């Protein structure tokens, strides 16, 4: 099997590990690498991490990890035969209207749920937003139409697309 090594930050790796947990379907345990991004999903959240490197593109499975620097990790990847859907079809645009949300603890996640509902007209799941709390990051949420996915962008070169509750 073909392999490659990539370097990412600890924060980025924690997000990938959280989203691609072993309890999910095999297809959701893979990452996709394209020209500019590393992408992973759990079916409710899609994470896009900018990489800016000349990595081999396609679907990959993480098979190893080693410390590369204090803030970075070197991942060993193995090529996966699984097809990864075209995530660009579901990427909302960065609109002119946005709000800042902080996801770092129970209170801030609850507050962000309220703020997002007021801002977008859609309801977002506490459990899904709480996925981001361990990373203690500030996100910019961009205005989306009612009942549409919201785009969250943080300073760690990461974007998240979060689906609202379906009624």
N, C-alpha and C positions, 0 to 999 in steps of 0.2 A: 504494500500500500504506500502511496505517496505521502510524504510528510513535509512540514515546514515549521519554522519557528517564527513567532511574532512577539513584539514587545508592547505591553500596555501598562497603564498605571494600576496601582493597587485598587483605587476607587472603581476604575472601569472593570477590573476583574471581579470585584465583589458584586457589582451590578449584574455582570454576565452570570456569575454563579447563582445569584438569587433568582434570576429569570429562567435559567436553564436547569432547574433542579432535576435530580435523578427520578423524582416521582412522576414527572411529566412523560408524555409519549416520546418515543425515540426521536421523532422528527423535531420535537421542540427542545431537544438536548444539544442540537447542533448550532453552529454559528455560520453566517454567510459573510464572506469577504468579497467586496467588489472594489472597483478602482479607488474609491475614496473612503469607504466605510466598513465597519464591522457591525453586523446586524444579528440580533437574537430576539426571540419572542416566546411568550408562554401562552399565546392565544388571546390574552386580554391586554397585554402590554407589549409594545414593540420598542426595542432600544436600538438606536443608531449612534455609533461611536465613530467619530472622524479619526482616521489613522495617518493619512499623508505619507504612506510608505509604498514600496513596490512589492506588495505581497501577492502571492498566487491567489487568483480569484476562485470562487466556488463555495460549496458547502463543506464544512470541516467539523470534526469532533475533537474536543480537547482531550489529549491523552497524557499530558505531563505539564508540570509547572515548576519553575525554579526562580529563586530570588535573583534579580539582576542588579538592582540598586535599592536604596532605601525605599524609594517610592514606586519602583517598577517591578514587573514580573515578566519573565520569558516563558511563553507558552509553547508547547510542542503540540502540533495539530496533525491529525490524520485525515486524509481526504474521505469524504462521505459520499455515498451513492444517492443520498436522498435529494429530492428536488426541493428547492427553497422558493416560495412564491415571490413575485416581483413586489417588493415592499413599497416601491415608489408610487404604486397605484393607491395606497391608503395614506400617504403622507399629506397631512393638512398643510396649508400655506402659513407662513408667518405673516399674520395680519397686522394692521396698524394698531389695533387695540390689544392691550396685554395687561396682565397683573402679575405681581411677584407673589409667590407662595413659598413658604418654608416648610419642609417636611422633615422634622427631626424628633418628634415625640408624639404621644397620644393627643395632647392638646393642639399642637400645630397641625396635625393631620385632620383632626375634627374641624378646626377653624378653616383649613384649606378646602375641605369638602363643602362647607357652607359658602365660602367665597367663590369657589368654582361654579356652584349651582346658581348663585346670584349672578355671576358674570356670564355664564353660557346658557343658562336655562335648562341645563341637563344635570342629572344626578350621577355622582361618581361613587363607587364602592369604597368604604373605609379600608377594607382589607387590601384592596389593590393599591390605594394611595399609601398605605402603611408599609408596603414593600420598600418604599424609598426612604423611610425614616432612619434606618441604621446608618445611612450615608451622610446624614445631616447636611444636605445640600439645599441651596436656594434655587428655585426654578422660576422661569418666566413662562406663564401660561398664555397662549395666544387664543384670541376669540375664535370660537367655532360656532357653526350653526347648531340649533337645538337638536339634541339626540345624535350628534356627530362626535367623532373622536377629537380629543383636545391634544394640542401639541405643547409639550413641556420642553424647555431648553435650559440647560445649566452651563456654568462656566467650565465644566470639565470636558468640553468638546463632546457632550452627550445630548441626544434628543430622545424623548420618550413620547410615544403616541399611546394614549390611554383611552379605552373604549368606555362610554357611559353605560349605565344600567339600561337594559331594554325593557320597556313597559308592556 
